[in-house]
């Protein structure tokens, strides 16, 4: 089988020759065709395979996605109907083989992911995270690769790796989201700055914009998006600089210690008035003051839960509060536990 012919060579070395790349690509196509042949006689699968694709799906990746959906549908049908068992087993096996081959093809370009990650690593995303994004780009490239175009997989995959990394930087690495083209232009502006500095040449925003091929206003906007401030950065405020987070702290927020003490006190209170109040009175106070979940509720909301009017709930609450005030049992029980 074709799978066995190159599996050993792919284990020996990460890099593949052009012929090995073509061999894997042909084996992937063969496995996909076998999966398709196994399900073509099933109307439900045929509907998925022959449906008119959207514009975004009119690519090889779109047809592969439709084939995967059809295979999964037949596999689920085979579990319910024994007549589709053979079709489901053959299609699922062929598809699993294709997936394994795509993984091998993608991982042959791991050096591309590591190389691009070293170039793009910076304050927005570190190298390790970018490598993981690069692997996703390699898998996307393996899904779309066509050896008949006369191009090496390594050449084809590099664009997908770089696109996936820049997209990740755009979505997760910046405090302000930028379009993909803006990310690339910002990177080019910073490269131009390094070139000027390495050559010992004075430069301004106009020189940088001309170097990248954009106008001055856009260059100023892109460079301003990268200006971020760390909360740990010292602020020069008096003789002893303090970090910025000290000035931004929320003094109204509940501290962990205070929250724990509050939780313990509420539990003790609920336990103490169990022997004093009726179940209805306990329910009203618990729901009204959020003793179980921390959420306060109106008289109307409690009344809806109990099927009572707002006025009746108010009367029950008043009775419970008066009983708690008049009874010394609660205070005694609390004192005994301290």
Secondary structure, DSSP 4 states (H G I P E B T S, - for coil): -HHHHHHHHHHH-S---HHHHHHHHHHHHHHHHHHHHHHTT-HHHHHHHHSPPPGGG-SHHHHHHHHHHHHHHHHHHHHH-GGGHHHHHHHHHHHHHHHHHHHHHHHTTHHHHHHHHHHH-SSSS-HHHHHHHHHHHHHHHHHH--GGG---HHHHHHHHHHHHHHHHHHHHS-SS---HHHHHHHHHHHHHHHHHHHTT----HHHHHHHHT--HHHHHHHHHHT----TTSEE--SSS-EETHHHH--TTSPPHHHHHHHHHHHHHHHHHGGGTS-HHHHHHHHHHTTTTTS----HHHHHHHHT--HHHHHHHHHHHHHHHHH-SHHHHHHHHH-
